[in-house]
Amino acid sequence: MTALRRRIDMAAFEDGPVPRYEAVKQFIRTRIDSGEWPAHHRIPSENEIVADLGVSRMTANRALRELATEGAITRVQGVGSFVAAHKGSTALLEVRNIADEIRERGHAHTSRMTLMQEEVAPSEIGYALGLATGARVFHSIMVHSENGLPIQIEDRFVNPSICPKYMEQDFRDMTPNAYLTAVAPITRTEQIVEAVSPQPWECKLLGIDRNEPCLMIRRRTWSDTANVTTARLLYPGTRYRLEGMSQ
């Protein structure tokens, strides 16, 4: 769509009572609702909106900020703004492989390992895994993305006595969840859900603002009587939801 066409579309609002930031929002929403801009389509940047629609930077910023708050678009720091897809979801009462969930929605799963090391377990991790003081554990941090958009940080500690070859695995094709479930089938799970504010390093990995609300699952699993792993799973609140159902 040309800059001239954008200006023609905006002309309908210029002489009316609609505030200019609302006119920009309507301009963007019209293209989203019509399907012209599908899910994950890149939205014009603030600079492009200012240049093409002849509005102030404050107006462009407010329009994009409100559209993000309303869930119409997703803003990724340093990358841009994109049409939001319907929120993905995970089953709260199950322990599922996030890669399977994403593929079931017809979307592409990718992941990036940002940490893989052996270390002395912090006291709370040792307690969670039932290990003695000073015991060593495997620690991994991975970012999972759906169609290129980060949706989960998986911060995981693994009991080496149960999964001694954990650090030797290539997790580009298999998730830690899939590997651990195969090696040590889950017989018991503990899950705690909290609403949290992300830490700066988490904002960087997820490409979100510091004020983005997040959902966090703290999950421990056992195989027979042995503690296998404890993980902290962090989801941006505007990109994901948790669901639960009982019968």
Steps between C-alpha positions, in 0.01 A plus 500: 500500500644837399551801724250693281233235559560518873451878496177462303369255761591739781317789333168354616600577858671835462190717508296291742477473880720192523832567683798443273639210706159330469511560125837326484364210706196469271729509197702208636203305633320525165790326330522235771125430505482479119782247490719730294752486785492138630641365828872577542492763221738784580322823593648832378744643753447827687729673250304359205166602653627852564631532144212332317203620703624845591447464875727577793729242659295525821185414304666203329644373827167524682318317220748211497518486879121476536471240223759289683311538831178396325670190361472596132874520444819374661800727547845340511782723623758568233301311236167676442123460536302209358137397465422280799389143448243338724674421826648158525410294802640222709309244703549592864421155637731314260873487440518543124779557254477863388627405154202265458255769613634748247499249213144396581400862433661473158785730600878465494694429819860612539722515807828652609718373784655792689657306789611141555734429792568290808504694825463473876129502578372814676343403832142535376573288191672232703199488731258483204691205353556325831879531473762544769667836565776563246361252248553578132219540250455564128360845420354599163317810375316484169272742312211345306344694210180464299531619140813685605338679797641408845226359724681312778820503700575154639739530797566140605708308757550125453607229745820350350455168678174441309599649162882483486517567123278808500778740402610278210170540316443713192181688589460663159273214389371374835380707794626432853143402592489230231842364596436492874158339456657223291790438739305533826121465444303737721306341785430815703487873432480814713409828330464852642378791287581864579464840335842666500694794364786393270864561586711713262679197351166329443362809323801490269453132413125540439521840332248659738475819707569500874130570568383194305307272741617140491368161608737261670467128568730343758502129419657201675480147365577157642561161345398237753638648823790698349490875439596543135480870425378837618422769245381857485297570185436867418240617246426858383141566611398660168618200297386199701234370734468200729195278491373235738210256490384234741240227458 
